[in-house]
Amino acid sequence: MRLLMCGLKGNHWPLAYAITSGCMKKRNEVQKSVYFVVIRTIRIYHITELARVALANLLGGIGFFYGSSLVQSPESGPTPIEYWPAPLFTATPSRPQFPRGFLWDEGFHGLVLVRWNIYLALETFGHWLDLMNIEGWIPREQILGWEARARVPERFIVQSNSVANPPALVLAIEVIQLYLPNFHSFVLQIPIKHYFFYCFTP
């Protein structure tokens, strides 16, 4: 941004100047939001930069994926079956190393996302719940489509419904409930924690 700002005052390169000014304005807004959302919550003021970096990495790791999982279950026999094609909007533990969704991780991601933007958090939770099968089970690692499978060792690709993660998404539900009084949508006023427990206990 500093390079764009050099010599771009007045009427010179008005579009580039407008874009750069807008980016810098949004950057300042985000920095202030980090203070009000994160720093004020934990009451530690000397880690502002650490909080900004951590939040930026989390938000930068959010991705949209589409495809189907390979799943093995006693009902389907020894041959893995391909689940229905589905979208997944989720945070990832590492963009270069693990660019896919992990059910357990998303619960911890949600603890931050709920405080930052509750709508963003609910969007990711909704995508995860849409991946639940009729038995109430969600594949714990979402390796959706051939492109994602190409980056994963073969022994980890097939998900077994005999393997499950703790319902870590429930961790974020307690935080969501703290924000519910600020929202007037009837959908958000349901006893959401009990609904999540119902979903995760087939």
N, C-alpha and C positions, 0 to 999 in steps of 0.2 A: 504493500500500500504506500510505503514511503516513496518508492520509485515513481509511482503514478502521480504523487502529489508534487514532485519536483517540477517547477516551471509550468504548472497547469492552473494558473490563476487567471481571473478575468474571463475573457471569451475564448481563450485558447483551449482546444479540445474539451468543449463543454460536457460531452457525454461521459468521457473518462473521468472528468472532475466530479460530475454528479454521482457516478457510481462509487468512486473512491470516498467521497464525503458521506454517502449513504452507508457504506461499509464501516467507516470509522464511527459513525453515529450509533449503528447497531452494536458495534463492538463495545462502546462505552455503556450502552444499555445492559448488555450481557454482564459486564464486569460489575455494575451496580446490583444487578439481580443476584449475582453470586453472593454478594454480601448479605442481602436481605433474606435469601432463601437458605443458604448454607451456613455462612459464618455466624449469623445471628442465632441460628438454631443450636449450634454446638458451643456457643459462647467462648470460642477461642479465636482471637483476632489476629494473631501473628502468622496464621497459616493461609492467608488469603490466596496467595499465588499457588500454593499446593492445591487448594480447593478448585481453583480455576482450571488448572492443568488436568486434574482428575475428572472434573465434569466435562471438559472439552474432549478428553479421550473417550469417555463413555458415550457422549453424543455423537462423536465422529465414528464410533463403531456400530452405530445403528444401521441396519441394512434391510433391504426387501428381497426376499427369496421366493422362488416358485418351483415346484416340482413334487415328486412323490418319494416316500420313504420305502425302503425294503425292510419288511418285517417278517419275523418267524414266530409262529405260535403253535402250540400242540394241536389246535383245531385244523390248521392248514397243512400239517405234516412237515417233513424235513425240508421241503423246498420253500424258500422265502417267497412271499407274495409282495406285489407292489401296491402300496396304498393309493388312494385317490390323489390326483394332483391338487395341490393346495398352496395358497400364498402364506408367507410368514414375514411379518414385520417385527423385528426383534433387535435387541442389542446383542453384541457378540463379545466374547472374552478377549479376542485379539483379531484384528482385521487381517494381518498378514499370515498368522499361523492357524487361527481357528475361525475362518469366515463363515460361521453357521450358528444356528441357535442351539443353546443348551438349556434344558428346562430348569435345572437346579440353579444355574447362574442367573437366570432371568429374575428369580425371586430377589436376589441381592441387587441386581441392576434396578429393580423396581423400587427399592428403598430410596434410591436417589431420584429416580425419574418422577415418582409421585410428588416429591417436594418441589421439583423443578417445574414440572408441567403435568398435572393430573390427567389431562386429556391424552397426552402422549403415552403415559403409563397404561391407561385403560385401553388404548388402541393395541399396544403390544400384548396385554393380557388377553384381549379378545381374540387375537390371532392364535395364541397358544391354545385357548379353550376350543377353538374351531378344529384343532387337530385331534381332539379326543375321540376315541372310537366308542362303539356301543357298549363296551365293557367298562368304560370310564378310564381307560388307560391312554396316556400320551407318550409317544416315543421320546425318550429322554434326550436324544441327540438328533437334530433335524438335518439330515444330509439329503437335501432335496434336489433330485435331478442328476443327470450324468456329469455335469460340470463340477458340481460339488463332490461327487463320488471320486472324481479323478484326483482330488487332493487329499483323500483320506485312505490310510492303509486298509487293505481289503478286509482284514479281520474285524474292523470296527464298523463297517458299513451297515451290516444287517443288524437291526434292532430286535431284541427279544422281549415279548410281553411278559416274560417271567422276571425281567429286570426293571426296577423302577427307582426313581429318585424320591427323596423326601419332598413333600408338597411345599417347596420353598416359596412359591407364589403367595402362600398364606401370610408370610412374613410382612409383605407389603400391604395386605388387606387391613391390618391394624392401623397403618399410617393413612390409608385411603379414608377410613372411617373418620379420622380427625378432620378431614376436609369436606366431608359430606354436608355439614350444615351450611356451607357456603354455596351449595349448588341446589337448584330447585327442580331438577328433572326428576320425574317420578321414577324413572328407571334406576337412577342412582340411589334412591331412597329405600330400595329393597334391602333386607338383611343380608348384605353381600357376603359377610364372613361365613354365615351358615350355608349359603349357596356354594361357596368354594369348597367347604368341607364336604358337602354332599357330592360335588363333582369328583373330588379326589378319593372318595371312599366308595368304590363300586359295591 
